[in-house]
Amino acid sequence: MLRTFSVPMLISFVIAVPVSYYIMSDWLTNFSYRIALSPWIFAVAGFTCFIISLLTVVIQSWRAASENPVNNIKTE
């Protein structure tokens, strides 16, 4: 189940990094005080998104696995 969420997120990350780098570098050139765009900014953002999706999948899977199936049968 984690693979179904990880692959699209990885593809979107690969597409989004060059686009966001180009847009942010163009936007930052308009300021008098310039900062350098470090690759660590994008790595931390990607890692944070991966951790959030990992935790979401793990929590939802744990809830589904630990739920009593009799409760669902009673409601149907």
PDB file of N, H, CA, C and O in Angstrom:
ATOM      1  N   MET A   1       0.822  -1.185   0.000  1.00  0.00           N
ATOM      2  CA  MET A   1       0.000   0.000   0.000  1.00  0.00           C
ATOM      3  C   MET A   1       0.871   1.256   0.000  1.00  0.00           C
ATOM      4  O   MET A   1       0.510   2.275  -0.587  1.00  0.00           O
ATOM      5  N   LEU A   2       1.991   1.168   0.648  1.00  0.00           N
ATOM      6  H   LEU A   2       2.284   0.340   1.125  1.00  0.00           H
ATOM      7  CA  LEU A   2       2.899   2.319   0.690  1.00  0.00           C
ATOM      8  C   LEU A   2       3.464   2.620  -0.691  1.00  0.00           C
ATOM      9  O   LEU A   2       3.699   3.781  -1.029  1.00  0.00           O
ATOM     10  N   ARG A   3       3.679   1.595  -1.477  1.00  0.00           N
ATOM     11  H   ARG A   3       3.489   0.652  -1.203  1.00  0.00           H
ATOM     12  CA  ARG A   3       4.227   1.792  -2.823  1.00  0.00           C
ATOM     13  C   ARG A   3       3.252   2.564  -3.706  1.00  0.00           C
ATOM     14  O   ARG A   3       3.676   3.360  -4.544  1.00  0.00           O
ATOM     15  N   THR A   4       1.954   2.337  -3.529  1.00  0.00           N
ATOM     16  H   THR A   4       1.610   1.690  -2.849  1.00  0.00           H
ATOM     17  CA  THR A   4       0.971   3.043  -4.352  1.00  0.00           C
ATOM     18  C   THR A   4       0.963   4.537  -4.070  1.00  0.00           C
ATOM     19  O   THR A   4       0.579   5.323  -4.936  1.00  0.00           O
ATOM     20  N   PHE A   5       1.376   4.944  -2.881  1.00  0.00           N
ATOM     21  H   PHE A   5       1.688   4.306  -2.177  1.00  0.00           H
ATOM     22  CA  PHE A   5       1.454   6.366  -2.553  1.00  0.00           C
ATOM     23  C   PHE A   5       2.845   6.932  -2.806  1.00  0.00           C
ATOM     24  O   PHE A   5       2.982   8.119  -3.100  1.00  0.00           O
ATOM     25  N   SER A   6       3.868   6.108  -2.698  1.00  0.00           N
ATOM     26  H   SER A   6       3.757   5.143  -2.460  1.00  0.00           H
ATOM     27  CA  SER A   6       5.241   6.595  -2.830  1.00  0.00           C
ATOM     28  C   SER A   6       5.627   6.893  -4.277  1.00  0.00           C
ATOM     29  O   SER A   6       6.301   7.888  -4.545  1.00  0.00           O
ATOM     30  N   VAL A   7       5.216   6.057  -5.191  1.00  0.00           N
ATOM     31  H   VAL A   7       4.669   5.248  -4.973  1.00  0.00           H
ATOM     32  CA  VAL A   7       5.615   6.234  -6.592  1.00  0.00           C
ATOM     33  C   VAL A   7       5.052   7.526  -7.191  1.00  0.00           C
ATOM     34  O   VAL A   7       5.818   8.280  -7.790  1.00  0.00           O
ATOM     35  N   PRO A   8       3.754   7.820  -7.060  1.00  0.00           N
ATOM     36  CA  PRO A   8       3.274   9.103  -7.597  1.00  0.00           C
ATOM     37  C   PRO A   8       3.887  10.313  -6.894  1.00  0.00           C
ATOM     38  O   PRO A   8       4.108  11.353  -7.514  1.00  0.00           O
ATOM     39  N   MET A   9       4.158  10.171  -5.602  1.00  0.00           N
ATOM     40  H   MET A   9       3.978   9.326  -5.098  1.00  0.00           H
ATOM     41  CA  MET A   9       4.771  11.285  -4.883  1.00  0.00           C
ATOM     42  C   MET A   9       6.204  11.506  -5.365  1.00  0.00           C
ATOM     43  O   MET A   9       6.637  12.652  -5.484  1.00  0.00           O
ATOM     44  N   LEU A  10       6.932  10.454  -5.638  1.00  0.00           N
ATOM     45  H   LEU A  10       6.579   9.524  -5.542  1.00  0.00           H
ATOM     46  CA  LEU A  10       8.289  10.577  -6.154  1.00  0.00           C
ATOM     47  C   LEU A  10       8.288  11.198  -7.549  1.00  0.00           C
ATOM     48  O   LEU A  10       9.128  12.046  -7.849  1.00  0.00           O
ATOM     49  N   ILE A  11       7.366  10.789  -8.387  1.00  0.00           N
ATOM     50  H   ILE A  11       6.683  10.101  -8.143  1.00  0.00           H
ATOM     51  CA  ILE A  11       7.270  11.363  -9.733  1.00  0.00           C
ATOM     52  C   ILE A  11       6.915  12.839  -9.665  1.00  0.00           C
ATOM     53  O   ILE A  11       7.492  13.653 -10.386  1.00  0.00           O
ATOM     54  N   SER A  12       5.975  13.187  -8.807  1.00  0.00           N
ATOM     55  H   SER A  12       5.506  12.526  -8.221  1.00  0.00           H
ATOM     56  CA  SER A  12       5.602  14.596  -8.687  1.00  0.00           C
ATOM     57  C   SER A  12       6.734  15.421  -8.093  1.00  0.00           C
ATOM     58  O   SER A  12       6.893  16.590  -8.444  1.00  0.00           O
ATOM     59  N   PHE A  13       7.519  14.836  -7.203  1.00  0.00           N
ATOM     60  H   PHE A  13       7.390  13.886  -6.917  1.00  0.00           H
ATOM     61  CA  PHE A  13       8.659  15.546  -6.629  1.00  0.00           C
ATOM     62  C   PHE A  13       9.713  15.815  -7.689  1.00  0.00           C
ATOM     63  O   PHE A  13      10.290  16.902  -7.729  1.00  0.00           O
ATOM     64  N   VAL A  14       9.970  14.838  -8.547  1.00  0.00           N
ATOM     65  H   VAL A  14       9.501  13.955  -8.514  1.00  0.00           H
ATOM     66  CA  VAL A  14      10.956  15.009  -9.618  1.00  0.00           C
ATOM     67  C   VAL A  14      10.508  16.088 -10.600  1.00  0.00           C
ATOM     68  O   VAL A  14      11.336  16.837 -11.120  1.00  0.00           O
ATOM     69  N   ILE A  15       9.216  16.170 -10.853  1.00  0.00           N
ATOM     70  H   ILE A  15       8.544  15.562 -10.430  1.00  0.00           H
ATOM     71  CA  ILE A  15       8.704  17.202 -11.749  1.00  0.00           C
ATOM     72  C   ILE A  15       8.691  18.568 -11.066  1.00  0.00           C
ATOM     73  O   ILE A  15       9.004  19.577 -11.700  1.00  0.00           O
ATOM     74  N   ALA A  16       8.336  18.612  -9.791  1.00  0.00           N
ATOM     75  H   ALA A  16       8.082  17.793  -9.277  1.00  0.00           H
ATOM     76  CA  ALA A  16       8.144  19.884  -9.098  1.00  0.00           C
ATOM     77  C   ALA A  16       9.447  20.589  -8.740  1.00  0.00           C
ATOM     78  O   ALA A  16       9.481  21.819  -8.697  1.00  0.00           O
ATOM     79  N   VAL A  17      10.508  19.854  -8.485  1.00  0.00           N
ATOM     80  H   VAL A  17      10.480  18.855  -8.520  1.00  0.00           H
ATOM     81  CA  VAL A  17      11.757  20.495  -8.054  1.00  0.00           C
ATOM     82  C   VAL A  17      12.338  21.421  -9.117  1.00  0.00           C
ATOM     83  O   VAL A  17      12.657  22.562  -8.784  1.00  0.00           O
ATOM     84  N   PRO A  18      12.497  21.011 -10.358  1.00  0.00           N
ATOM     85  CA  PRO A  18      13.043  21.958 -11.340  1.00  0.00           C
ATOM     86  C   PRO A  18      12.118  23.150 -11.603  1.00  0.00           C
ATOM     87  O   PRO A  18      12.578  24.277 -11.790  1.00  0.00           O
ATOM     88  N   VAL A  19      10.823  22.889 -11.614  1.00  0.00           N
ATOM     89  H   VAL A  19      10.449  21.974 -11.462  1.00  0.00           H
ATOM     90  CA  VAL A  19       9.877  23.979 -11.846  1.00  0.00           C
ATOM     91  C   VAL A  19       9.926  24.982 -10.703  1.00  0.00           C
ATOM     92  O   VAL A  19       9.988  26.189 -10.938  1.00  0.00           O
ATOM     93  N   SER A  20       9.901  24.498  -9.482  1.00  0.00           N
ATOM     94  H   SER A  20       9.851  23.517  -9.291  1.00  0.00           H
ATOM     95  CA  SER A  20       9.939  25.407  -8.335  1.00  0.00           C
ATOM     96  C   SER A  20      11.291  26.103  -8.221  1.00  0.00           C
ATOM     97  O   SER A  20      11.351  27.255  -7.792  1.00  0.00           O
ATOM     98  N   TYR A  21      12.369  25.434  -8.592  1.00  0.00           N
ATOM     99  H   TYR A  21      12.321  24.498  -8.940  1.00  0.00           H
ATOM    100  CA  TYR A  21      13.680  26.077  -8.558  1.00  0.00           C
ATOM    101  C   TYR A  21      13.727  27.238  -9.546  1.00  0.00           C
ATOM    102  O   TYR A  21      14.228  28.314  -9.220  1.00  0.00           O
ATOM    103  N   TYR A  22      13.212  27.025 -10.737  1.00  0.00           N
ATOM    104  H   TYR A  22      12.804  26.151 -11.002  1.00  0.00           H
ATOM    105  CA  TYR A  22      13.202  28.083 -11.742  1.00  0.00           C
ATOM    106  C   TYR A  22      12.341  29.260 -11.292  1.00  0.00           C
ATOM    107  O   TYR A  22      12.763  30.412 -11.399  1.00  0.00           O
ATOM    108  N   ILE A  23      11.149  28.984 -10.793  1.00  0.00           N
ATOM    109  H   ILE A  23      10.806  28.048 -10.706  1.00  0.00           H
ATOM    110  CA  ILE A  23      10.242  30.051 -10.358  1.00  0.00           C
ATOM    111  C   ILE A  23      10.813  30.797  -9.159  1.00  0.00           C
ATOM    112  O   ILE A  23      10.766  32.026  -9.119  1.00  0.00           O
ATOM    113  N   MET A  24      11.347  30.079  -8.189  1.00  0.00           N
ATOM    114  H   MET A  24      11.385  29.080  -8.220  1.00  0.00           H
ATOM    115  CA  MET A  24      11.876  30.734  -6.991  1.00  0.00           C
ATOM    116  C   MET A  24      13.132  31.536  -7.296  1.00  0.00           C
ATOM    117  O   MET A  24      13.310  32.620  -6.741  1.00  0.00           O
ATOM    118  N   SER A  25      14.001  31.041  -8.154  1.00  0.00           N
ATOM    119  H   SER A  25      13.856  30.161  -8.605  1.00  0.00           H
ATOM    120  CA  SER A  25      15.209  31.794  -8.473  1.00  0.00           C
ATOM    121  C   SER A  25      14.859  33.062  -9.243  1.00  0.00           C
ATOM    122  O   SER A  25      15.483  34.103  -9.037  1.00  0.00           O
ATOM    123  N   ASP A  26      13.869  32.986 -10.125  1.00  0.00           N
ATOM    124  H   ASP A  26      13.362  32.140 -10.293  1.00  0.00           H
ATOM    125  CA  ASP A  26      13.417  34.169 -10.847  1.00  0.00           C
ATOM    126  C   ASP A  26      12.776  35.179  -9.892  1.00  0.00           C
ATOM    127  O   ASP A  26      12.991  36.384 -10.027  1.00  0.00           O
ATOM    128  N   TRP A  27      12.002  34.698  -8.942  1.00  0.00           N
ATOM    129  H   TRP A  27      11.828  33.719  -8.832  1.00  0.00           H
ATOM    130  CA  TRP A  27      11.338  35.562  -7.980  1.00  0.00           C
ATOM    131  C   TRP A  27      12.349  36.218  -7.034  1.00  0.00           C
ATOM    132  O   TRP A  27      12.207  37.392  -6.692  1.00  0.00           O
ATOM    133  N   LEU A  28      13.355  35.472  -6.617  1.00  0.00           N
ATOM    134  H   LEU A  28      13.471  34.518  -6.895  1.00  0.00           H
ATOM    135  CA  LEU A  28      14.342  36.002  -5.675  1.00  0.00           C
ATOM    136  C   LEU A  28      15.277  37.027  -6.302  1.00  0.00           C
ATOM    137  O   LEU A  28      15.898  37.801  -5.573  1.00  0.00           O
ATOM    138  N   THR A  29      15.399  37.060  -7.611  1.00  0.00           N
ATOM    139  H   THR A  29      14.895  36.432  -8.203  1.00  0.00           H
ATOM    140  CA  THR A  29      16.273  38.053  -8.252  1.00  0.00           C
ATOM    141  C   THR A  29      15.695  39.459  -8.158  1.00  0.00           C
ATOM    142  O   THR A  29      16.418  40.430  -8.384  1.00  0.00           O
ATOM    143  N   ASN A  30      14.424  39.594  -7.833  1.00  0.00           N
ATOM    144  H   ASN A  30      13.838  38.805  -7.649  1.00  0.00           H
ATOM    145  CA  ASN A  30      13.797  40.910  -7.719  1.00  0.00           C
ATOM    146  C   ASN A  30      14.100  41.603  -6.400  1.00  0.00           C
ATOM    147  O   ASN A  30      13.790  42.785  -6.248  1.00  0.00           O
ATOM    148  N   PHE A  31      14.690  40.910  -5.455  1.00  0.00           N
ATOM    149  H   PHE A  31      14.942  39.950  -5.579  1.00  0.00           H
ATOM    150  CA  PHE A  31      14.966  41.489  -4.146  1.00  0.00           C
ATOM    151  C   PHE A  31      16.399  42.009  -4.091  1.00  0.00           C
ATOM    152  O   PHE A  31      17.292  41.484  -4.755  1.00  0.00           O
ATOM    153  N   SER A  32      16.599  43.052  -3.285  1.00  0.00           N
ATOM    154  H   SER A  32      15.874  43.479  -2.746  1.00  0.00           H
ATOM    155  CA  SER A  32      17.947  43.620  -3.178  1.00  0.00           C
ATOM    156  C   SER A  32      18.862  42.712  -2.345  1.00  0.00           C
ATOM    157  O   SER A  32      20.056  42.611  -2.627  1.00  0.00           O
ATOM    158  N   TYR A  33      18.314  42.063  -1.333  1.00  0.00           N
ATOM    159  H   TYR A  33      17.344  42.145  -1.104  1.00  0.00           H
ATOM    160  CA  TYR A  33      19.089  41.102  -0.545  1.00  0.00           C
ATOM    161  C   TYR A  33      18.810  39.722  -1.105  1.00  0.00           C
ATOM    162  O   TYR A  33      17.694  39.215  -0.992  1.00  0.00           O
ATOM    163  N   ARG A  34      19.794  39.127  -1.694  1.00  0.00           N
ATOM    164  H   ARG A  34      20.701  39.539  -1.786  1.00  0.00           H
ATOM    165  CA  ARG A  34      19.599  37.833  -2.347  1.00  0.00           C
ATOM    166  C   ARG A  34      20.119  36.698  -1.466  1.00  0.00           C
ATOM    167  O   ARG A  34      21.130  36.827  -0.776  1.00  0.00           O
ATOM    168  N   ILE A  35      19.408  35.609  -1.516  1.00  0.00           N
ATOM    169  H   ILE A  35      18.586  35.504  -2.077  1.00  0.00           H
ATOM    170  CA  ILE A  35      19.855  34.402  -0.834  1.00  0.00           C
ATOM    171  C   ILE A  35      20.055  33.323  -1.889  1.00  0.00           C
ATOM    172  O   ILE A  35      19.466  33.363  -2.970  1.00  0.00           O
ATOM    173  N   ALA A  36      20.877  32.387  -1.556  1.00  0.00           N
ATOM    174  H   ALA A  36      21.355  32.355  -0.678  1.00  0.00           H
ATOM    175  CA  ALA A  36      21.132  31.279  -2.478  1.00  0.00           C
ATOM    176  C   ALA A  36      20.133  30.160  -2.208  1.00  0.00           C
ATOM    177  O   ALA A  36      19.820  29.854  -1.057  1.00  0.00           O
ATOM    178  N   LEU A  37      19.650  29.567  -3.263  1.00  0.00           N
ATOM    179  H   LEU A  37      19.905  29.816  -4.198  1.00  0.00           H
ATOM    180  CA  LEU A  37      18.770  28.414  -3.115  1.00  0.00           C
ATOM    181  C   LEU A  37      19.625  27.166  -2.947  1.00  0.00           C
ATOM    182  O   LEU A  37      20.366  26.769  -3.846  1.00  0.00           O
ATOM    183  N   SER A  38      19.506  26.580  -1.807  1.00  0.00           N
ATOM    184  H   SER A  38      18.904  26.902  -1.076  1.00  0.00           H
ATOM    185  CA  SER A  38      20.274  25.377  -1.521  1.00  0.00           C
ATOM    186  C   SER A  38      19.463  24.140  -1.896  1.00  0.00           C
ATOM    187  O   SER A  38      18.239  24.139  -1.763  1.00  0.00           O
ATOM    188  N   PRO A  39      20.127  23.096  -2.359  1.00  0.00           N
ATOM    189  CA  PRO A  39      19.397  21.849  -2.634  1.00  0.00           C
ATOM    190  C   PRO A  39      18.797  21.228  -1.367  1.00  0.00           C
ATOM    191  O   PRO A  39      17.869  20.424  -1.443  1.00  0.00           O
ATOM    192  N   TRP A  40      19.329  21.604  -0.219  1.00  0.00           N
ATOM    193  H   TRP A  40      20.083  22.258  -0.158  1.00  0.00           H
ATOM    194  CA  TRP A  40      18.802  21.060   1.034  1.00  0.00           C
ATOM    195  C   TRP A  40      17.371  21.505   1.291  1.00  0.00           C
ATOM    196  O   TRP A  40      16.608  20.791   1.943  1.00  0.00           O
ATOM    197  N   ILE A  41      17.001  22.669   0.791  1.00  0.00           N
ATOM    198  H   ILE A  41      17.620  23.249   0.262  1.00  0.00           H
ATOM    199  CA  ILE A  41      15.629  23.139   0.970  1.00  0.00           C
ATOM    200  C   ILE A  41      14.657  22.164   0.305  1.00  0.00           C
ATOM    201  O   ILE A  41      13.639  21.788   0.886  1.00  0.00           O
ATOM    202  N   PHE A  42      14.988  21.768  -0.909  1.00  0.00           N
ATOM    203  H   PHE A  42      15.815  22.074  -1.381  1.00  0.00           H
ATOM    204  CA  PHE A  42      14.117  20.860  -1.640  1.00  0.00           C
ATOM    205  C   PHE A  42      14.182  19.446  -1.068  1.00  0.00           C
ATOM    206  O   PHE A  42      13.174  18.740  -1.049  1.00  0.00           O
ATOM    207  N   ALA A  43      15.341  19.035  -0.611  1.00  0.00           N
ATOM    208  H   ALA A  43      16.160  19.609  -0.626  1.00  0.00           H
ATOM    209  CA  ALA A  43      15.477  17.698  -0.015  1.00  0.00           C
ATOM    210  C   ALA A  43      14.669  17.592   1.277  1.00  0.00           C
ATOM    211  O   ALA A  43      14.006  16.582   1.516  1.00  0.00           O
ATOM    212  N   VAL A  44      14.724  18.617   2.095  1.00  0.00           N
ATOM    213  H   VAL A  44      15.262  19.437   1.901  1.00  0.00           H
ATOM    214  CA  VAL A  44      13.964  18.602   3.355  1.00  0.00           C
ATOM    215  C   VAL A  44      12.468  18.631   3.072  1.00  0.00           C
ATOM    216  O   VAL A  44      11.699  17.946   3.747  1.00  0.00           O
ATOM    217  N   ALA A  45      12.047  19.415   2.083  1.00  0.00           N
ATOM    218  H   ALA A  45      12.671  19.972   1.535  1.00  0.00           H
ATOM    219  CA  ALA A  45      10.624  19.458   1.725  1.00  0.00           C
ATOM    220  C   ALA A  45      10.147  18.104   1.218  1.00  0.00           C
ATOM    221  O   ALA A  45       9.067  17.653   1.598  1.00  0.00           O
ATOM    222  N   GLY A  46      10.930  17.450   0.371  1.00  0.00           N
ATOM    223  H   GLY A  46      11.807  17.817   0.062  1.00  0.00           H
ATOM    224  CA  GLY A  46      10.559  16.128  -0.129  1.00  0.00           C
ATOM    225  C   GLY A  46      10.540  15.086   0.966  1.00  0.00           C
ATOM    226  O   GLY A  46       9.645  14.242   1.012  1.00  0.00           O
ATOM    227  N   PHE A  47      11.526  15.140   1.853  1.00  0.00           N
ATOM    228  H   PHE A  47      12.253  15.826   1.816  1.00  0.00           H
ATOM    229  CA  PHE A  47      11.590  14.192   2.964  1.00  0.00           C
ATOM    230  C   PHE A  47      10.408  14.386   3.906  1.00  0.00           C
ATOM    231  O   PHE A  47       9.833  13.413   4.396  1.00  0.00           O
ATOM    232  N   THR A  48      10.048  15.635   4.157  1.00  0.00           N
ATOM    233  H   THR A  48      10.515  16.425   3.759  1.00  0.00           H
ATOM    234  CA  THR A  48       8.911  15.918   5.039  1.00  0.00           C
ATOM    235  C   THR A  48       7.612  15.389   4.431  1.00  0.00           C
ATOM    236  O   THR A  48       6.795  14.797   5.136  1.00  0.00           O
ATOM    237  N   CYS A  49       7.419  15.596   3.146  1.00  0.00           N
ATOM    238  H   CYS A  49       8.083  16.077   2.573  1.00  0.00           H
ATOM    239  CA  CYS A  49       6.224  15.063   2.473  1.00  0.00           C
ATOM    240  C   CYS A  49       6.197  13.545   2.519  1.00  0.00           C
ATOM    241  O   CYS A  49       5.143  12.944   2.723  1.00  0.00           O
ATOM    242  N   PHE A  50       7.354  12.925   2.330  1.00  0.00           N
ATOM    243  H   PHE A  50       8.211  13.413   2.164  1.00  0.00           H
ATOM    244  CA  PHE A  50       7.410  11.466   2.381  1.00  0.00           C
ATOM    245  C   PHE A  50       7.080  10.946   3.779  1.00  0.00           C
ATOM    246  O   PHE A  50       6.354   9.962   3.918  1.00  0.00           O
ATOM    247  N   ILE A  51       7.601  11.593   4.803  1.00  0.00           N
ATOM    248  H   ILE A  51       8.191  12.392   4.690  1.00  0.00           H
ATOM    249  CA  ILE A  51       7.329  11.166   6.180  1.00  0.00           C
ATOM    250  C   ILE A  51       5.850  11.325   6.515  1.00  0.00           C
ATOM    251  O   ILE A  51       5.261  10.454   7.154  1.00  0.00           O
ATOM    252  N   ILE A  52       5.245  12.438   6.084  1.00  0.00           N
ATOM    253  H   ILE A  52       5.723  13.146   5.565  1.00  0.00           H
ATOM    254  CA  ILE A  52       3.825  12.651   6.351  1.00  0.00           C
ATOM    255  C   ILE A  52       2.981  11.590   5.659  1.00  0.00           C
ATOM    256  O   ILE A  52       2.053  11.053   6.262  1.00  0.00           O
ATOM    257  N   SER A  53       3.286  11.281   4.411  1.00  0.00           N
ATOM    258  H   SER A  53       4.040  11.717   3.921  1.00  0.00           H
ATOM    259  CA  SER A  53       2.513  10.250   3.711  1.00  0.00           C
ATOM    260  C   SER A  53       2.764   8.871   4.305  1.00  0.00           C
ATOM    261  O   SER A  53       1.844   8.057   4.387  1.00  0.00           O
ATOM    262  N   LEU A  54       3.994   8.600   4.719  1.00  0.00           N
ATOM    263  H   LEU A  54       4.741   9.261   4.653  1.00  0.00           H
ATOM    264  CA  LEU A  54       4.301   7.322   5.364  1.00  0.00           C
ATOM    265  C   LEU A  54       3.500   7.166   6.653  1.00  0.00           C
ATOM    266  O   LEU A  54       2.907   6.115   6.893  1.00  0.00           O
ATOM    267  N   LEU A  55       3.482   8.196   7.475  1.00  0.00           N
ATOM    268  H   LEU A  55       3.964   9.051   7.281  1.00  0.00           H
ATOM    269  CA  LEU A  55       2.720   8.123   8.724  1.00  0.00           C
ATOM    270  C   LEU A  55       1.227   7.972   8.468  1.00  0.00           C
ATOM    271  O   LEU A  55       0.544   7.241   9.185  1.00  0.00           O
ATOM    272  N   THR A  56       0.721   8.655   7.457  1.00  0.00           N
ATOM    273  H   THR A  56       1.275   9.249   6.874  1.00  0.00           H
ATOM    274  CA  THR A  56      -0.691   8.548   7.133  1.00  0.00           C
ATOM    275  C   THR A  56      -1.058   7.133   6.707  1.00  0.00           C
ATOM    276  O   THR A  56      -2.071   6.594   7.154  1.00  0.00           O
ATOM    277  N   VAL A  57      -0.251   6.531   5.854  1.00  0.00           N
ATOM    278  H   VAL A  57       0.572   6.968   5.491  1.00  0.00           H
ATOM    279  CA  VAL A  57      -0.527   5.169   5.387  1.00  0.00           C
ATOM    280  C   VAL A  57      -0.405   4.184   6.535  1.00  0.00           C
ATOM    281  O   VAL A  57      -1.236   3.285   6.664  1.00  0.00           O
ATOM    282  N   VAL A  58       0.599   4.334   7.360  1.00  0.00           N
ATOM    283  H   VAL A  58       1.274   5.064   7.255  1.00  0.00           H
ATOM    284  CA  VAL A  58       0.789   3.409   8.481  1.00  0.00           C
ATOM    285  C   VAL A  58      -0.368   3.511   9.472  1.00  0.00           C
ATOM    286  O   VAL A  58      -0.867   2.490   9.946  1.00  0.00           O
ATOM    287  N   ILE A  59      -0.795   4.727   9.788  1.00  0.00           N
ATOM    288  H   ILE A  59      -0.390   5.556   9.403  1.00  0.00           H
ATOM    289  CA  ILE A  59      -1.887   4.900  10.751  1.00  0.00           C
ATOM    290  C   ILE A  59      -3.195   4.346  10.193  1.00  0.00           C
ATOM    291  O   ILE A  59      -3.926   3.663  10.909  1.00  0.00           O
ATOM    292  N   GLN A  60      -3.501   4.627   8.930  1.00  0.00           N
ATOM    293  H   GLN A  60      -2.907   5.182   8.348  1.00  0.00           H
ATOM    294  CA  GLN A  60      -4.735   4.120   8.336  1.00  0.00           C
ATOM    295  C   GLN A  60      -4.709   2.593   8.204  1.00  0.00           C
ATOM    296  O   GLN A  60      -5.734   1.941   8.405  1.00  0.00           O
ATOM    297  N   SER A  61      -3.573   2.030   7.876  1.00  0.00           N
ATOM    298  H   SER A  61      -2.740   2.560   7.713  1.00  0.00           H
ATOM    299  CA  SER A  61      -3.460   0.571   7.788  1.00  0.00           C
ATOM    300  C   SER A  61      -3.601  -0.068   9.158  1.00  0.00           C
ATOM    301  O   SER A  61      -4.234  -1.115   9.300  1.00  0.00           O
ATOM    302  N   TRP A  62      -3.020   0.552  10.152  1.00  0.00           N
ATOM    303  H   TRP A  62      -2.506   1.402  10.037  1.00  0.00           H
ATOM    304  CA  TRP A  62      -3.118   0.012  11.510  1.00  0.00           C
ATOM    305  C   TRP A  62      -4.560   0.063  12.007  1.00  0.00           C
ATOM    306  O   TRP A  62      -5.035  -0.875  12.646  1.00  0.00           O
ATOM    307  N   ARG A  63      -5.258   1.167  11.711  1.00  0.00           N
ATOM    308  H   ARG A  63      -4.872   1.930  11.192  1.00  0.00           H
ATOM    309  CA  ARG A  63      -6.660   1.264  12.115  1.00  0.00           C
ATOM    310  C   ARG A  63      -7.506   0.195  11.436  1.00  0.00           C
ATOM    311  O   ARG A  63      -8.359  -0.422  12.075  1.00  0.00           O
ATOM    312  N   ALA A  64      -7.278  -0.027  10.157  1.00  0.00           N
ATOM    313  H   ALA A  64      -6.586   0.474   9.638  1.00  0.00           H
ATOM    314  CA  ALA A  64      -8.056  -1.025   9.426  1.00  0.00           C
ATOM    315  C   ALA A  64      -7.736  -2.440   9.914  1.00  0.00           C
ATOM    316  O   ALA A  64      -8.627  -3.287   9.985  1.00  0.00           O
ATOM    317  N   ALA A  65      -6.488  -2.694  10.246  1.00  0.00           N
ATOM    318  H   ALA A  65      -5.765  -2.006  10.189  1.00  0.00           H
ATOM    319  CA  ALA A  65      -6.106  -4.039  10.688  1.00  0.00           C
ATOM    320  C   ALA A  65      -6.571  -4.334  12.100  1.00  0.00           C
ATOM    321  O   ALA A  65      -6.860  -5.486  12.422  1.00  0.00           O
ATOM    322  N   SER A  66      -6.650  -3.326  12.944  1.00  0.00           N
ATOM    323  H   SER A  66      -6.415  -2.390  12.682  1.00  0.00           H
ATOM    324  CA  SER A  66      -7.011  -3.579  14.335  1.00  0.00           C
ATOM    325  C   SER A  66      -8.511  -3.454  14.595  1.00  0.00           C
ATOM    326  O   SER A  66      -8.964  -3.695  15.714  1.00  0.00           O
ATOM    327  N   GLU A  67      -9.269  -3.088  13.595  1.00  0.00           N
ATOM    328  H   GLU A  67      -8.900  -2.892  12.686  1.00  0.00           H
ATOM    329  CA  GLU A  67     -10.710  -2.943  13.777  1.00  0.00           C
ATOM    330  C   GLU A  67     -11.380  -4.310  13.821  1.00  0.00           C
ATOM    331  O   GLU A  67     -10.971  -5.239  13.124  1.00  0.00           O
ATOM    332  N   ASN A  68     -12.389  -4.416  14.627  1.00  0.00           N
ATOM    333  H   ASN A  68     -12.721  -3.661  15.193  1.00  0.00           H
ATOM    334  CA  ASN A  68     -13.131  -5.662  14.768  1.00  0.00           C
ATOM    335  C   ASN A  68     -14.078  -5.805  13.570  1.00  0.00           C
ATOM    336  O   ASN A  68     -14.939  -4.947  13.373  1.00  0.00           O
ATOM    337  N   PRO A  69     -13.940  -6.860  12.771  1.00  0.00           N
ATOM    338  CA  PRO A  69     -14.786  -7.007  11.582  1.00  0.00           C
ATOM    339  C   PRO A  69     -16.267  -7.218  11.925  1.00  0.00           C
ATOM    340  O   PRO A  69     -17.133  -6.949  11.093  1.00  0.00           O
ATOM    341  N   VAL A  70     -16.561  -7.689  13.120  1.00  0.00           N
ATOM    342  H   VAL A  70     -15.857  -7.908  13.796  1.00  0.00           H
ATOM    343  CA  VAL A  70     -17.950  -7.910  13.515  1.00  0.00           C
ATOM    344  C   VAL A  70     -18.717  -6.591  13.562  1.00  0.00           C
ATOM    345  O   VAL A  70     -19.913  -6.558  13.275  1.00  0.00           O
ATOM    346  N   ASN A  71     -18.035  -5.505  13.920  1.00  0.00           N
ATOM    347  H   ASN A  71     -17.062  -5.531  14.153  1.00  0.00           H
ATOM    348  CA  ASN A  71     -18.713  -4.200  13.984  1.00  0.00           C
ATOM    349  C   ASN A  71     -19.183  -3.765  12.597  1.00  0.00           C
ATOM    350  O   ASN A  71     -20.249  -3.159  12.481  1.00  0.00           O
ATOM    351  N   ASN A  72     -18.441  -4.047  11.573  1.00  0.00           N
ATOM    352  H   ASN A  72     -17.575  -4.539  11.668  1.00  0.00           H
ATOM    353  CA  ASN A  72     -18.857  -3.683  10.224  1.00  0.00           C
ATOM    354  C   ASN A  72     -19.962  -4.583   9.701  1.00  0.00           C
ATOM    355  O   ASN A  72     -20.812  -4.130   8.935  1.00  0.00           O
ATOM    356  N   ILE A  73     -19.967  -5.823  10.091  1.00  0.00           N
ATOM    357  H   ILE A  73     -19.277  -6.191  10.713  1.00  0.00           H
ATOM    358  CA  ILE A  73     -21.010  -6.744   9.650  1.00  0.00           C
ATOM    359  C   ILE A  73     -22.358  -6.365  10.280  1.00  0.00           C
ATOM    360  O   ILE A  73     -23.400  -6.512   9.640  1.00  0.00           O
ATOM    361  N   LYS A  74     -22.345  -5.881  11.526  1.00  0.00           N
ATOM    362  H   LYS A  74     -21.499  -5.763  12.045  1.00  0.00           H
ATOM    363  CA  LYS A  74     -23.569  -5.504  12.201  1.00  0.00           C
ATOM    364  C   LYS A  74     -24.261  -4.331  11.504  1.00  0.00           C
ATOM    365  O   LYS A  74     -25.490  -4.267  11.467  1.00  0.00           O
ATOM    366  N   THR A  75     -23.482  -3.412  10.958  1.00  0.00           N
ATOM    367  H   THR A  75     -22.484  -3.463  10.988  1.00  0.00           H
ATOM    368  CA  THR A  75     -24.082  -2.225  10.352  1.00  0.00           C
ATOM    369  C   THR A  75     -24.622  -2.484   8.953  1.00  0.00           C
ATOM    370  O   THR A  75     -25.413  -1.681   8.457  1.00  0.00           O
ATOM    371  N   GLU A  76     -24.232  -3.561   8.301  1.00  0.00           N
ATOM    372  H   GLU A  76     -23.590  -4.213   8.704  1.00  0.00           H
ATOM    373  CA  GLU A  76     -24.699  -3.811   6.927  1.00  0.00           C
ATOM    374  C   GLU A  76     -25.867  -4.719   6.865  1.00  0.00           C
ATOM    375  O   GLU A  76     -26.362  -5.015   5.777  1.00  0.00           O
TER     376      GLU A  76
END
